[in-house]
C-alpha cells in the first residue's frame, strides 16, 4: 500500500514538471512559427522620358493598400517640391510633366504611413532637336505617262533608293519605264529592276514598296511578287503571290529573313526561314503601313467606306485595337481618330498618324492616345510618319507639306508647299530625311518627286 502510495505520490510530483516542460516546448515551437513582419520596399525605375515628361514605374512590396506616399522631385537647381499620391495597387506608373529639356531631375518616394523610402532615381530629359533642315528637290518623268514614287529606303547620306514608275522618252521618242532611282551622295541614277518571273510576266513593272538592310540586301515588291536585290541583280520569289488577294503596300522586318508584308484587302504575310505564311487579319480594309520594335508589331490602314484599323501582331496572331467607323470622321484628342495612314514607334511609345493628327500612345493601348500636333485639322493632311526618337519626328503629306517635331514644337517647311504635290512616304536617319511622291501636272505630265533634307 505504502509502496503503491509512494508510487502514486511520485507520479503526482513529476506530472507538473512534465507539464511545465511541455508548455515551454510548445511556446518555443509556437514562437518560432509566428511570421515576422515582411520588409516593406519601394522601388523607382525609369520607364520612358521625353523633352518635358517622364514616366516612372513605382514598384512596392508588402505595402498595405490603399495608402498614400510622397513623391519628392529635386530640380537641376537643387530646389525640391513634393506631391502626395494615393496608391491602390502595388505597382503604379507615375506621369510627370512640365519638365525642361536636357535637364537632370532626382526623384524619391516615401511612405507616409509606413517606414519605407525608395531609391533615389536620376532622370535626364531629352534635348530638343533642330528644325534646321535645308531641302533639295528633284523631279523625274513627265513624259508619255504619269510618273510617281511610292516608297523610299534611306541607308545613309550616300545611298538612297526610291521605287515607283518613271517614264522617260529615249532619243527616238520611245517611252522607257524605270522603276527605281538611286542616290549615291551626288546624283540620282534611274534604274530598271527586272521582276519578270513565273508569277510576274512584266519585265520592269512599277515597284510598290522597298525595304533595305544594307547596300546589297534590299527587298522590293511589284505588289505581288517579292525580290531580293543586291544593287545589281535580283532574285524573285513567287512564294507570297498565292497568299495574297490584294497588292502589297509596305514591307517591314527585323532582318531579310524575318519579313512582314501588308497590303490591300487586309492582307498580311510573314517570311521566315525561306517560307511564306499567311496571317489572317480579320479585316478587309487596305493595310497601308507597318512598324515594329522587338516583339511589338503594329499595322494601320483604311479605305473608303471601310473602318479605320489599327492591328497588333502578337505571336503570329492579330489583335484588333481599332476597327472603327465612328471616329473616322470624328476628331478626338484622347483617342486615335480619323483615317489611319501610317505608324511608327520608339521602344515604349506608339505614334499613329491619321488625317487629323499624330497620336502618341502606350504600347499596350486600347486606342486611347494623346493628339500631340493639336493644330487645326484642315492644316494637317499628313500621310506618312517616321522618326529618330521622340524628340525628332517627321511627317509628310499634302499639299507638299513636311512637318518636323523637335520634342516641344512643330515646324513646317513653307518653301516646299505646293498645291500640286503629294508626298507619300518619308524616312529619316540621323540628320538626313527623304520624302517621295508625285507632282500633279496634266495627267501624262505628272512627275515623280523627291525632297532630300539635310540638317
Buried (B, 14 or more C-beta within 10 A) or exposed (E): EEEEEEEEEEEEEEEEEEEEEEEEEEEEEEEEEEEEEEEBBBBBEBBBBBBBBBBBBBBBEEBEEEBEBBBBBBBBEEEEEEEEBEBEEEEBEBEBEEBEBBBEBBBBBBBEEBEBBBEEBEBBBBEBBEBEBEBEBBBBBBBBBBBBBBBBBBBEBEBBBBBBBBBBEEEEEEEBBBBBBBBEEEEBEBBEBBBBBEBBEBEBBBBBBBBBBEEEBBBBBBBBBBBBBEBEEBEBBBBBBEBBEBBBBBBBBBEBEEBBBBBBBBBBBBBEEEEBEBBEBBBBBBBBBBBBBEEBBBBBBBBEEBBBBBBBBEEEEBEBBBBBEEBBEEBBBEBBBBBBBBBBBBEBBBBBBBBBBBBBBBBEBEBBBBBBBEEEBEEBBBBBBBBBEBBBBBBBBBBBBBBBBBBBEBBBBEEBEBEBBBBBBBBBBEBBBBBBBBBBBEEEBBBBBBBBBEB
